[in-house]
Amino acid sequence: MRLSPSVVVAASTIVALALVPPITNALQEPFYLGLFLRLMILAIAAISLNLILGFGNMVSFGHAAYMGIGAYVVGIGTFHAIEDGVDWLANGFLHVPLAIVASSLAALIIGVISIRTRGVYFIMITLAFGQMLYFVGVGLEIYGADDGLSLYMRSEFGGVIDINDNTQFYYLVLAILLGTLYAVKRLVASRFGLVIRGARSNERRLASIGVPVYRYKLIAFVIAGAICGIAGVLLANRTDFVSPDMMHWTRSGDLIIMVVLGGMGTLFGPLYGAAAFLLIEEFLSGVTEHWQIVFGPLLILVVIFARGGIAGAVRALEKFRG
């Protein structure tokens, strides 16, 4: 049986990610382990954005706010665990559900208002809410305000897994990444996903036959926020630092670039986009500190000549072979 290029590339990507720890450990290059760890965390956030942007055509310029909320759950919890001696506040089994609830609640409030609008109005409302949360973070003097908060301990998981060991942490993030991909695949293929994709094409027609489009879009918006909150928990533990910059609109812009670069409305596109974005950034930043000047034209070329992104280019190869 001949496998399609999409399947081969996706499987090769997963295998390559799984082999990163033994390779970096053998080469004694822990930096690259950290780089790919960050890559996967941002890929999870990009996958959550793709759910509403790629499949639902909801361009959110405040999506990074949910990642910041998840990060601050970890930061505030570990801060008080150290300062006040309340050990259970450092429990990772508490951080994850709290981050999901907090980011979901924020997404619900933002979604209730923003989803009633379309186009540039939707973009501006999500941007405004994202910046509002950013300035809330700036105003948290006890937690470092705009200087951020250093974490002197990571989330604890009761001996089940020790994320202070970067190899164990890496495979935990890889498992969450694969779980997220599987969940999104099932969701998009379900009746719920059909409605979200249908609304992208013709929302009025769906509404005219009695489909509660607004409700479906709001649920998708909340789910995306919850997944991004989990990414925030992982990112805080990866960087050992949280700051309002995690919620800035430019971070949301980075996530949008990852989705566009990898391929909107595709399952593995956000992962490819996150990999391309971070690896190109790492390479160009080693050449010049003004790497954005080079990266910008590359992105423009992708948008003009490969509108389907990296995943679209792989699909084009399938048609060429076929």
Secondary structure, DSSP 4 states (H G I P E B T S, - for coil): -PPPHHHHHHHHHHHHHHHHHHHHHHHT-HHHHHHHHHHHHHHHHHHHHHHHHTTT----TTTHHHHHHHHHHHHHHHHHHHHS--GGGGBHHHHHHHHHHHHHHHHHHHHHHHTTS-HHHHHHHHHHHHHHHHHHHHT-GGGTGGG-EE-SS--B-TTS--TTSHHHHHHHHHHHHHHHHHHHHHHHHSHHHHHHHHHHHHHHHHHHTT--HHHHHHHHHHHHHHHHHHHHHHHHHHHTEE-GGGGSHHHHHHHHHHHHHH-TT-SSHHHHHHHHHHHHHHHHHHH-TTHHHHHHHHHHHHHHH-TTHHHHHHHHHHHHH-
